[in-house]
Amino acid sequence: MSATETIETVHYLDRLRRIMALDPSVWAIEFRDETASWSDLAAVSEDLAAALSAAGVGTELSVGVVLKNRPASALAVVGLLLSGHSIVLLNPMQPEGKLAAEIEQLKLAAVVARGEDWTPALVAGAKAAGSRVLVVDLAAQPKVALYPELSAAGAGPFRAADPATQIEIQTSGTTGAPKRILITRATVESALVDGVRSEGGKEIRLQRSPNFLFAPLPHTAGILQLLMSFYEGRPVMLFERFDIAEFRRALTRHRPRFISLLPAILRTVLQSDLTREEMSSVIAVRSGSAALSPDAQREFEDRFGAPVLCNYGATEFLGVVASWTYEEHKKWGRAKLGSAGRARRGTKFRIVDQETFAPLPTGERGLLEVDATSLGLKPGWTRTTDIASLDADGFLYVHGRSDDAIIRGGFKILATQVAEVIRSAPGVADALVVGIPDERLGEVPVCAVELQPGAEVTEAGLTAFARENLTSYQVPAKFRIVEKLPRTISMKVSLPEVRKLFATS
């Protein structure tokens, strides 16, 4: 970077291109025995751009990508960004039938995935939409090819790209069906620039310490960590799910300085026999996506000697808008346990009354509103559904939610949506889903079910039905079949009484 250039004046895609060219042979991403280099990323990017151009898929059309925590998927999504396309993230964690239906409904001009991800159901969905399908393969050398059955485009029309939008991420929303959040190009760049500035990584160079990425790539935390790592010139170690043995081997091999652990993973580490010596390279741990109890934070810091820097964010902001710095933790860490930190550069917080929306004074609980204009969002306050408070030093404390969301290990689940699916099961008259505390995941959904007269339904059968019709993390951890759901005097189902049904679970 020249003396006249800054991270604000060098476009983030140009910075990525420069990083790829620094030492192309060095590894950029790894998953178990799969490794890809910076030159592989460049090759995938070039091949994708050429294939899309040859197929007549210009940047005026959105392109979908099926994202698993695998090197080929990660290189594909970054390659699409480098080609200038607006991308739609497709989540393979949901049931195959739902993903196939989503691909059909989105009417994308092209969809990219690994070869093994193209099941007959997904191929059928893409065929019905008329989408061209591109396969990314890293087996011998990076290769992008059209799927033979779907090499010709359908009649269209296809989903047009909003010129300002960089990424579309599906979120559960606060009411109704899941919706897609449009993340603008300005928001992506602002998030990356702010992250690099806060980490002191302005210089364009390759980093030695890798980022351990446990979060699913189709989710905000996953895609942001991937982009941030590459933007810093940092290699990425991908994990499909957290496994303590795999984590231990990675710690020994790579000796990372910073790691990010979701609260559920952090609690799993506490329950393991991992030693302070094995964690000795780690100087700080970041944690977010769900609440971390002060007790768990204190225990982790005492046991491993590394501060836990909690944060707060949302899909709309492409990640973190509140966080702790290392220096802040030194000064206030123990005094402000439970806080998600202070507002990041350029963002502002305020707390408003839940009914009148009038601003509340310091220390009082209400709805959190965020002014993130500096992140490329529209000017003004964005109201969240989180109940929060701010202390006199500007530290944010999140106390819960005002909607019916359940946060299971960092994943947001809307109880009403899950209950609606369970009610559609044969023999079910009514169902109610609530969240109950869980030591490892923080919270899990459970479901009380009232059957239709004469119905022969088992809890095992309900679990099987849920697994077929819900995303894995939405499946209730426990079902309880009751003769009648407990109701209040107004005949509404009583949430406290339903929770009592699971008190000993």
Helices and strands as residue ranges (DSSP letters): H 12-22, E 27-31, E 34-37, H 38-54, E 63-66, H 71-82, E 87-90, H 96-106, E 110-114, G 115-117, H 120-129, E 132-137, E 143-146, G 148-150, E 165-171, E 179-184, H 185-199, E 211-213, H 220-232, E 236-238, H 244-254, E 258-260, H 263-271, E 284-287, H 294-304, E 308-314, G 315-317, E 319-323, H 326-332, E 341-343, E 348-352, E 366-371, G 373-375, E 382-390, E 395-401, E 405-408, E 411-414, H 415-423, E 428-438, E 442-451, H 459-469, G 472-474, E 478-482, H 495-501
